Amino acid sequence: MNLAKLAPGEKGRITAIGAIGPMRRRLMDMGLLPGEEVRVEKVAPLGDPIEVRIRSYHLSLRKKEAEGIAVEVTP
């Protein structure tokens, strides 16, 4: 499952970053690292962008960026 498929309010643990090159580095610099827990706060009406909370801050990601982040759903 990827981050883009989580519904608002769902939480997941990042298992892998599928992006490559500069996009991978950018996501990792923002704190999206394997093992981190992420929660989807809200999704725009057309599905792009997606607002997530990781640690204690909020990020807005494009749907394409979120699709490159593998997560496992956590309770």
N, C-alpha and C positions, 0 to 999 in steps of 0.2 A: 504494500500500500504506500502511496506517497502523500505528502503533506497537503496537496491540493484536494484530496478526496475526503479529508476530515471536515466534519460539519462544525459550525460555530458551537463552542462549548466543549468540544471533544479535546482530549489530551493524547499525546503520543510521545514516544521516546525515539529520537533520531537514531537510525541504525547505519545509514550510509549517505554520503553526498555523491550523487551521480553526475553532477556537472563536472566539466573539465576546464582546464586553463584558467583564464582570468575570472570567469564566473565562479568557479570553485573557490578560488582564493577570496573573492569578495564575500561569498556566503560564510566562509569560515572566519573571516575577519569580523563579521557581524555577530559572531558567537554561535552560529549554527554548526555545532560539532557533534559527532557521534556520541551518544550517551546522554545528551542534554534533553530535558523534558520541555516540550513546546505545547502551547494551548492556542487553539484557533479562537480569536475573540470575535471577529466578524468577517463576512465576505460581502463584497459589493454586489449589487443586484445582478450584474451580468457576469459575476464570478471573478472579476479582476479589478482591483487588487484584493489580496487576502491579508488581513491584519492578524498577526500572531503575537503572543507574549512568550518570551523566553527569558529565564531568570526573572529580573524585575523590570524589564523594559519591553516596549512594544515595537514591532517592526511591520512595515508594509512590504509585501512581496508580490511580484507579478505571478500570475498563475503558472507561466512557463518556468519560473525559478522554483516555485513550490513543487512542481512535478518532478524536479530533479533531486528531491530530498526524500529518501525512503524512511518511513516511520513504522513503528509498531504501536498499536492502540493500547493505552494504559487506562486503568479505571480511575 
